[in-house]
Amino acid sequence: MQNEFGEGWEDVPSKEHGNYDYLMFNDIESRNPAVRQELKEWGEWYYNTCGMDGFRMDAVKHISHKFLNEWIDHMKSTFKREFFIVGENWVVDNVEELKSYIELTEGRMKLFDSVLHQNLYVASQQREAYDLSNIFEGTLTLINPYLSITFVDNHDSQPLQALESFVAPWFRPLAYALILLREQGMPCLFYPDLYGSAYKDKDHNGNEVEIELSAVFELPKLCTVRKDLSYGVQRDYLDHQNCIGWTRAGEDENPGSGIAVLMSNSGAGIKNMEMGVKHANKTFTDALGNITEEVVVNEEGWAAFLCAQKSVSVWVLKTD
């Protein structure tokens, strides 16, 4: 490729296949000032027409980061406002690439934590052999939670799609508890997990098959617990291969808040965890209904919380 704007491929962050500038048989020549101007004008038209609060940038590792920086800055300065910007930079085995992209874009956009998604997928496949204490190891959520968008699956990872790595159904409630009920990261929900979905597609042998994705039964309750109760200091108990948990102490401005979460990828679990002395002598119940017993916090603010085998329990204050 030779033209007046540059010779060869554009310089893009990804070194996949040498330089993956020519993605999906398309190339946008952002070295051309006319192209950059047209895309800025498109952004202005889009916002003036729809009034959105933000943008999802697809496949950012295949696009000039310099141009995306310029485009984001243009939109912010033109409309005198901050936009919510999230970039899709699909990397599953090297968080340093995500960290490097954040540095290249100087924090202008958040990134989907595709490494965490991969950890969730592997955990669901390996079952009790997976070490849950390492579920956040090597993730963007661990090293830069403010710029991390957490998710369980998306349109690319669902069955028969390009990046298929679908988290097994048994682990999906655990996975959503991990992204919804902790203070680190900003969760993104997958539409079929709320509403279900069915579609037809061709398998790897070219045969048409029907795929049905069932809604995650626990997800609406987990969303409610996040909205109403998941506040305050977080205490982690990610200290066992098969049984991990954490607590949120709650805040006075959110009445009734404070939760304890315990999950297991093997047998039934029990773990002593601290809720704080303000919860002393209070009774907690499992909001998901997986455990019918009640748990009472002792005078020092501790309690032995429970979960069933290959399950998650979310403990909340008992209401009359």
C-alpha positions in Angstrom: 0.0 0.0 0.0 1.5 3.3 -1.1 -0.2 6.6 -1.2 0.4 10.2 -0.2 -0.6 9.6 3.4 1.7 6.8 4.2 3.5 3.7 3.0 2.4 0.2 4.0 -0.1 -0.6 6.7 -1.0 1.9 9.4 0.6 1.6 12.8 -2.0 -0.1 15.0 -1.6 -1.5 18.5 -2.1 -5.2 17.5 0.8 -7.2 16.2 -1.5 -10.2 15.5 -0.6 -11.7 12.1 2.1 -9.1 11.9 -0.2 -6.1 11.6 -4.0 -6.6 11.6 -4.9 -3.3 10.1 -6.8 -4.9 7.2 -9.6 -6.4 9.4 -12.6 -8.2 7.9 -11.4 -7.1 4.4 -11.7 -3.4 5.3 -9.2 -0.7 5.8 -10.0 2.8 7.0 -7.1 5.1 6.0 -7.1 7.4 9.1 -3.8 8.9 7.9 -6.0 10.8 5.4 -7.2 14.1 6.9 -10.4 13.9 4.8 -11.2 10.5 6.3 -10.6 11.8 9.9 -12.8 14.8 9.2 -15.6 12.7 7.8 -15.6 10.5 10.8 -15.7 13.4 13.1 -18.7 14.9 11.3 -20.4 11.5 11.4 -19.8 11.5 15.2 -21.4 14.9 15.5 -24.4 13.9 13.4 -24.8 10.7 15.4 -24.9 12.5 18.7 -27.1 15.3 17.4 -29.5 12.7 16.1 -29.5 10.2 19.0 -28.1 12.0 22.0 -26.3 9.0 23.4 -24.2 9.1 26.6 -21.3 7.1 25.2 -19.8 4.9 22.6 -18.6 1.3 22.3 -15.4 1.2 20.2 -15.2 -2.2 18.4 -11.9 -4.0 17.6 -9.8 -1.0 18.8 -6.5 -3.0 18.6 -6.9 -2.9 14.8 -7.4 0.8 14.6 -4.9 3.7 15.0 -5.0 4.7 18.6 -3.8 8.2 17.6 -6.9 8.7 15.5 -9.3 7.3 18.3 -7.7 9.7 20.8 -8.2 12.5 18.3 -11.9 11.5 17.7 -12.7 11.2 21.4 -11.1 14.5 22.2 -13.0 16.1 19.3 -16.4 14.8 20.6 -15.7 15.9 24.1 -14.6 19.4 23.1 -17.4 19.9 20.5 -20.2 19.0 22.9 -18.5 20.2 26.1 -19.3 16.9 28.0 -17.7 13.7 29.0 -18.8 10.5 27.2 -18.7 7.0 28.5 -16.3 5.3 26.2 -15.5 1.6 26.2 -13.2 -0.2 23.9 -13.3 -3.9 22.8 -9.7 -5.1 22.7 -10.0 -8.9 22.7 -7.0 -10.4 24.5 -7.4 -13.5 26.7 -3.9 -14.4 27.8 -1.9 -11.2 28.4 -3.2 -8.3 30.5 -0.1 -6.3 29.7 -1.6 -5.7 26.2 -4.7 -4.2 27.8 -2.4 -2.2 30.2 -0.4 -1.0 27.2 -3.5 0.1 25.3 -4.7 2.1 28.4 -1.3 3.9 28.3 -1.5 4.6 24.6 -5.0 6.1 25.0 -4.1 7.8 28.3 -7.2 6.5 30.0 -9.6 8.0 27.6 -11.6 4.7 27.4 -12.5 1.8 29.6 -11.8 -1.7 28.3 -13.7 -4.9 28.4 -11.9 -7.3 30.7 -11.6 -10.2 28.2 -8.9 -11.9 30.4 -11.4 -12.2 33.2 -14.0 -13.6 30.8 -11.5 -16.2 29.8 -10.8 -17.0 33.5 -14.6 -17.5 34.0 -14.8 -19.7 30.9 -11.9 -21.9 32.0 -13.2 -22.1 35.5 -16.6 -23.4 34.2 -14.8 -26.0 32.1 -12.4 -27.3 34.7 -15.0 -27.4 37.5 -13.5 -28.4 40.8 -10.0 -28.7 39.4 -9.9 -24.9 38.9 -8.4 -22.8 41.7 -11.0 -20.2 42.5 -8.5 -18.2 44.6 -6.9 -17.2 41.3 -10.0 -16.1 39.4 -8.9 -12.5 39.2 -5.2 -13.3 38.6 -3.8 -11.6 35.4 -7.0 -9.5 34.8 -7.6 -5.9 34.1 -10.0 -5.8 37.0 -7.1 -6.6 39.4 -4.6 -4.1 38.0 -6.9 -1.2 37.0 -10.5 -1.7 38.3 -11.6 1.8 37.4 -11.1 1.2 33.7 -12.3 -2.4 33.7 -15.7 -3.4 32.2 -16.5 -6.9 33.5 -18.7 -9.3 31.6 -19.5 -13.0 31.5 -20.2 -13.4 27.8 -21.0 -11.4 24.7 -22.1 -11.8 21.1 -18.6 -13.0 20.0 -18.2 -15.7 22.7 -21.6 -17.2 22.5 -22.0 -20.7 20.9 -20.9 -21.0 17.2 -19.5 -17.5 17.1 -16.1 -16.3 16.1 -14.6 -16.3 19.6 -16.7 -19.0 21.1 -15.8 -19.4 24.8 -19.2 -19.7 26.4 -19.3 -20.0 30.2 -21.0 -23.2 31.2 -24.5 -22.7 32.6 -23.8 -24.2 36.0 -21.1 -21.5 36.6 -23.0 -18.5 35.3 -24.7 -17.5 38.6 -21.2 -17.7 40.3 -19.7 -15.6 37.4 -22.4 -12.9 37.7 -21.9 -12.8 41.5 -18.2 -12.2 40.9 -18.8 -9.2 38.6 -22.0 -7.7 40.1 -21.4 -7.8 43.9 -17.8 -6.6 44.2 -16.6 -3.1 44.2 -14.0 -3.6 41.4 -15.0 -3.2 37.8 -18.1 -2.0 36.1 -20.4 -5.0 35.0 -21.9 -5.4 31.6 -24.9 -7.8 31.3 -25.4 -10.2 28.3 -29.0 -9.7 27.0 -29.8 -13.5 26.7 -28.8 -14.0 30.3 -31.7 -11.7 31.3 -34.3 -12.6 28.6 -33.1 -15.8 26.9 -32.4 -16.3 23.2 -32.8 -18.8 20.4 -31.2 -18.9 17.0 -30.0 -21.1 14.2 -26.4 -21.3 12.9 -24.1 -23.7 11.2 -21.7 -25.8 13.2 -18.0 -26.5 12.3 -19.1 -29.2 9.9 -21.5 -26.9 8.1 -24.7 -28.4 9.6 -27.4 -26.1 10.7 -28.2 -26.4 14.4 -30.5 -24.7 16.8 -29.1 -22.9 19.8 -31.1 -22.0 22.8 -29.7 -19.8 25.6 -31.7 -19.9 28.8 -31.9 -16.8 31.0 -29.9 -17.0 34.2 -32.6 -17.5 36.9 -30.6 -15.7 39.6 -29.6 -12.7 37.6 -32.5 -10.3 38.4 -32.1 -11.0 42.1 -28.3 -10.4 41.8 -29.0 -7.1 40.1 -31.4 -6.0 42.8 -28.8 -6.9 45.5 -26.2 -4.9 43.7 -28.4 -1.9 43.4 -29.8 -1.9 46.9 -27.4 -3.7 49.2 -23.9 -4.1 47.8 -22.2 -1.2 49.5 -19.5 -0.5 52.0 -16.0 -1.8 52.8 -15.2 -5.0 51.0 -13.4 -7.8 52.9 -12.0 -10.6 50.7 -11.8 -14.3 51.6 -10.3 -15.5 48.3 -8.3 -18.0 50.2 -9.3 -21.5 49.1 -9.1 -23.4 45.9 -12.7 -24.5 45.8 -14.5 -22.1 48.2 -14.2 -18.3 48.1 -16.2 -15.4 49.5 -16.3 -11.7 50.4 -18.4 -9.3 52.5 -19.6 -5.8 52.0 -20.1 -3.9 55.3 -22.9 -1.7 54.1 -23.4 2.1 54.4 -25.7 4.1 56.6 -27.0 6.0 53.6 -28.3 2.7 52.1 -30.6 1.2 54.8 -30.4 -2.5 55.1 -27.2 -2.7 53.0 -24.4 -5.1 53.7 -24.0 -8.6 52.2 -21.9 -11.7 52.4 -21.2 -13.9 49.3 -19.9 -17.4 49.4 -19.4 -19.8 46.4 -18.0 -23.2 45.7 -17.0 -25.1 42.5 -16.9 -28.4 44.5 -18.7 -29.6 47.6 -20.8 -27.5 50.0 -18.8 -24.7 51.7 -18.6 -22.9 55.0 -16.4 -19.9 55.8 -16.0 -17.6 58.7 -16.2 -14.0 57.4 -16.4 -10.6 59.0 -19.4 -8.4 58.5 -18.5 -5.7 61.1 -19.7 -5.0 64.6 -22.6 -2.9 63.4 -24.1 -6.1 62.2 -23.6 -7.9 65.5 -26.5 -10.2 66.5 -28.3 -9.6 63.2 -29.8 -12.4 61.2 -28.9 -13.1 57.5 -30.7 -15.2 54.9 -29.7 -16.4 51.5 -31.3 -14.1 48.9 -31.0 -16.8 46.2 -32.7 -19.4 48.3 -30.0 -22.0 47.9 -29.6 -22.3 51.6 -32.7 -22.4 53.8 -30.8 -22.0 57.2 -30.4 -18.6 58.8 -27.0 -17.2 59.9 -26.6 -15.0 63.0 -23.6 -12.6 63.2 -21.8 -12.8 66.6 -21.0 -9.9 68.9 -17.6 -9.4 67.2 -19.2 -9.1 63.8 -18.3 -12.5 62.4 -20.4 -15.4 61.2 -20.0 -18.8 59.5 -21.6 -18.4 56.1 -22.7 -21.4 54.0 -23.1 -22.3 50.3 -24.3 -25.5 48.6 -22.1 -27.6 46.3 -21.3 -26.0 42.9 -23.4 -23.0 43.9 -23.3 -19.4 45.2 -25.2 -18.0 48.2 -25.8 -14.2 48.7 -26.5 -13.5 52.4 -28.6 -10.4 53.1 -30.2 -9.0 56.3 -33.4 -10.8 57.2 -36.5 -8.6 56.8 -39.7 -9.0 58.8 
